[in-house]
Amino acid sequence: MTNEATVSSILKPLLGCVKDHCRWRRSISSGYRRRSGAQHARGLAQQRRGVDAPDGGVDAPSARTGLGVEPSHVVGATRAVDRSRPVAAFLTSAGGCLERSTFSDEVDGDRPATHVSAILIQCSHRPSGRSGCSRTDTRSRPAMPGARGLAAGVVDLRTFERSTSDLPTTTNGFEVTMGRGAPSTREMVVVLDGYSFLECPRWHDGRLWVSDFYTNQVVATDGRGHVEVVAEVPGQPSGIGFLPDGRALIVSMRDHRVLIRDESGSLAEHADLSGVVSGVLNDMVVDDRGRAFVGNFGFDLMGGDPLRYTTLTRVDADGTVATVADDLGFPNGMVILGGNVLVVAETFAGRLTAFDIAEDGELSNRRVWAQFGEPPQTEDVGEAVEQLQVGPDGICADAEGAIWVADALNARVIRVQEGGEILDEISTGLGAFACMLGGDDGCTLFVCAAPSFPEHERRPVREAQLLAVRVEVPHAELP
């Protein structure tokens, strides 16, 4: 028997299994549907007004995801995004519906066996001519319920990064040919599991720092089995940043303070913002001079108050506080580009807004960096959510000047360039509320994910996860 005949006899049964697997993936994905989160948001709004919610409630959630499907079918699944009725994961649960698999049935019989083995694990688009990070590994590692932190089945970050370096970029017949802005089928891996609601991830000195809202903790992980509680913040931690000398600044949301953490781990007050803000504090970015820019809610979101625009506060390195911008629609994640351009995600305005930072820290030249549809013209939060096309939450920047945005309404992260074009989109399965580039080469995109946002749903349970996926362009800029 010739070598060619031997290879053919080995490959034909394997290729048949591959085809069967692809058909199975499509049948599983196309079988799952659920009503939009926007409809659920309307129900919550009616309940606040004392009106019975309409019939057709949300299907009983599964134990881990709140999506009505098991985690192994959710993590990294492709999701349909209905642009006319955006999914209100920000207010309710990570809604939407799963599309059928985008695997092709065609297989090239001449493909070497090493490439065939990669077919089921590689399904991503790598734009030609791009350099930077190693190729994307799309092997599915489903979330595992269990202990908080690095539980059984949770991936080791170093192994994850190393395993992406030698995979083929294309898999002939199975490559997903993605247009610019088309949703990617790259799958997330779970780095941390069993938290309440993770927010504001920051990569610093080889570790990922992240706030857990309702355990009042800031934790840091190297992704390789070590998780440390680096701060206990009774006022609920949120934004994290680092001074030029390496000390951490941590937002304490409910008492309107920014805390400073010294090398021993002790916390002290750095600034008190209670006299200048109208809502609980939110995210924060710290520039290379130690100046912190801090957002706030502007109204009682959890209490059902009408939507109100609000201010942005600057905290100087000496703790001095000043209001530097106003009329912002829920200022959330922020990045600093080129050392002197601040970009702020306005969640309830559906846009990213840019300012120039002057030498003295004042902001000027306000402009829209990216607009995702028209801003809602309503004070009703439920109505606003239905009108939004994108709910920009946490953001981070890469070396090509693009910004990754956690879209809190559509269970995804999107990569956006100035002007608003969406360059890439990765489904997260659960609601995506913050993101950060990090890892040894800066090419691991971390995502803070949870089934929903409301405090009464998140506080009593431990369903939040820190997810990760490999991308092509590394981290740059601040944070």
Buried (B, 14 or more C-beta within 10 A) or exposed (E): EEEEEEBEEEBEEBBEEBBEBBEEBBEBBEEBEBBBBBBBBBBBBBEEEEEEBEEEEBEEBBEBBBBBBBBBBBBBBBBBBEEEBBBBBBBBBBBBBBBBBBBBEEBBEEBEEEBBBBBBBBBBBBEEEEEBBBBBBBBBBBBBBEEBBBBEBBBBBBEBBEBBEEBBEBBBBBBBEBEEEBBBBBBBBBBBBBBBBBBBBBBBEEBBBBBBBBBBBBBBBBBBEEBEEBBEBEBBBBBBBBBEEEBBBBBBBEBBBBBBBEEEEEBEEBBBBEEBBBBBBBBBBBBEEBBBBBBBBBBEBEEBBEBBBBBBBBBBBEEEBEEBBEEBBBBBBBBBBEEEBBBBBBBBBBBBBBBBBEEEBEBEEBEBBBBBBEBBEBEBBBBBBBBBBBBBBBBBBBBBEBBBBBBBBBBBBBBBBBEBEBBBBBBBBBBBBBBBBBBEBBBBBBBBBBBBBBBEBBEEBBBBBBBBBBBBBBBBBBB
